[in-house]
């Protein structure tokens, strides 16, 4: 969808209007500020630089300062066309959202709603990096500000409300003693009351409190928040579906016209509001960040760590439990994806290059001295170097708590995660395609597999799949498809099958060789070599950009993925047992 010409006025002219119109605010300035501020903390170095380049001077280098701009200009004559882009109305009491049914303005014009706008402005920003004429074709500053704002809007439940009450705008209620409408309660008043009651009227304090939940109460959820199916840059339809569901369960409930909303409503809805702000921030950052390696899916890392913890000897089990934060409840797998969740935070951006290794194209070999460096050529900044480093840090654990040189908890989490990463074959891929990240292809929809096997659907009539990249197939799709097709989406069943294969099944005789390691410092080289060999033989083989992957690829690669998860878990247990056990045999030197 291309917006009308009046939408392409330059931002400098538009900002003059900010002082002239109050506008109906989305989340309210505080809510949009919080979302954009949290998003900035998750941006990669390149994405942050691009954002700063596009921001108007009035932003003073801070996206959050202008995140409410689309609300502030929407009632100006030149910008009235943007009003329907802030929301999407759904049929009364249906409590669901459908793009084709719901995304239109009051005149019935298709694609003119908040989800359509998110897709449009994402396309504009993406095209800038693919087409040199896009900067002239689109106003990229406006595209950035609209996208940032609308991703916030779609996370406000009543911006995906009922048509009959205009998303709660016509439902008059009292917020404690103050007369207002239900939409305004969710836009502004819950946040304003929270700021006064719990955060000393300081939005920065509130933001920090929400961010603490990223590694605490929501630690197992944040990676799924930023995930978009089929390698899409943005996926606003699920966000809208979440919002209408929350609107029905929480916003409209016990809020009929004339109702006085007090403490019960406020305290029970505040956690919903704070979580939606957090989700908006995480997802905005994920949209603005360039696509990158994301390692095994959440499920892959959880299974790797579950296997490892089940194989720990008593000394190692006690040390791991001692190092884990209280909220993990002694479960290493609960935090095995943490390094993926924090890699775009400002404090941890330096870790991004530690999740993979790029090797020379078609060489199908790994050499530490040649390949272990980041994009700037800094040595040892790769997944093998990271495993070596965090192994060495953990060896200081025996020296007791007086050693303050290293954060032992972080070292444990990074080591556990990177042992999983190095066993994902495409994390030791070719340089030119960034480990399969730039090879876009198609995958047949799972529901057509059985019919295809029975030749009930001819090859030429089979439906095209959705866009994927090779890395994502190995990171996530093979695991999720196996769970869906064979394990009724029950990860415990899959994990039991994997464990059975190495405890008394087809891999039983191989386990001793998996654990064979004369020196913990050099063994990760072997794991990386295995991965690049598998990437060449199985990951890249039979793959061409733009073509379709079907059953043969899935069925032949699934056992390899499961075996690599098993090897990662067995080897992580071996390393932790050696680090925390009584014997010094074979240990790398602590440095």
C-alpha angles and dihedrals in degrees: 000000000000115000120229121275094257087065091066098067113131117267094234091063092045095051090063086071095058094093094048104059131045099193130184105289123225110217085348122256092288094053095047091044090053094049094050093043092053091045091054089057090058099047121113118239092258094046092048091050091050092049093050090049091055098044118103118245091253090066090065090216094305120112091198090064092066101030091109094051095105089057092048095055102033095100095048112109093245093051104039089107088070096062097093090048092075096070148009123226120216131196113283115271094353089112093203138095130221120181098213092047100040111028104093137094126248090276092056095252107156125238093020101125137086096278092047090049092051090053092047098050092042088055091050093052093044093050091057090069093045101041126040093208094058093090089064094038095053137029097239094188090059091044090055094048094045093046093049092049098044093050085057092048095052089057093057102093096219092053082074096043138128123305094224096061097030093242094314095311093121096045105098114206140155120248098209098306098341121097113227141126129272095248091055090050090061095038097050122345103066089052093044092050091048091051092053097040103041111010108044091248088291115131091195090060091050092050092052091049091052092047092054087065090062089076096027126037096007098035093115093048108046096080090055091049093063095041118108120190120244094016094287116167091224133006110193095164094076089045090054091047089053091050098052089046090053091044090058096043099041117003101050095031113105090356106106120154112292094020120141109225114207142154097321093055094040098049095043094047099041094078089053092052093047092049092050090051089052093048091049091053095047093047095046089054091047089052095049096042118089114252112272146167114294103179125221111346119262087269093052094052093044092053092047092053094042090055092047095049091049089058098048120121118231097266093049093043090053093048093049092049090048092053098046116093116252095253091062088067091217093303114129092190090063089071102029092109094047094104089058091049095053102035093100096045112110091243093053104034089109089069096063095093091050094074097072150013126228116212131190113283115268092355091110091200137103125218118178097211092048102039110027104093138094127249090277093054096254106157125239092018098127138088095275092048089049093052090050092048098048091043089056091048093052091052086072089064090091090060090071135235093307088081106091099167094099139034098236094192092055091044090055093049094046093047092048092049097044092049085060093046096052089056093056101093097215090056085074096046139130123304099227096056095035093239094315095313093122097044106097118194144150133258124202114245112260093234091066096053098091093044090049091052090052091048089239090134119049116229094245093051097046112116120253116250130229125276115275136163124229093245091055091051089058096036097051123341098070091050095045093045091051090050092050099042101039111014106041088244089295110137091190090064092050091047091051090053092050092048092048090055094059099034098053107340141080095315097043095103091048100055095085090056091047089057095044107121126149094183126021090209096061103031094085087066088066092050091052092048090053090051097051090047090053091044090056096042099040113004101054098023113107092006123125126169112262095016128115127256114210141166100310092058094045097045096047095044100044095078090050092053091049092048092050091051089051093048091049092052095045092048094046088054090048092052094046091047090052093046098047100028129095099256123086093194114131096358121149115241113270111239 
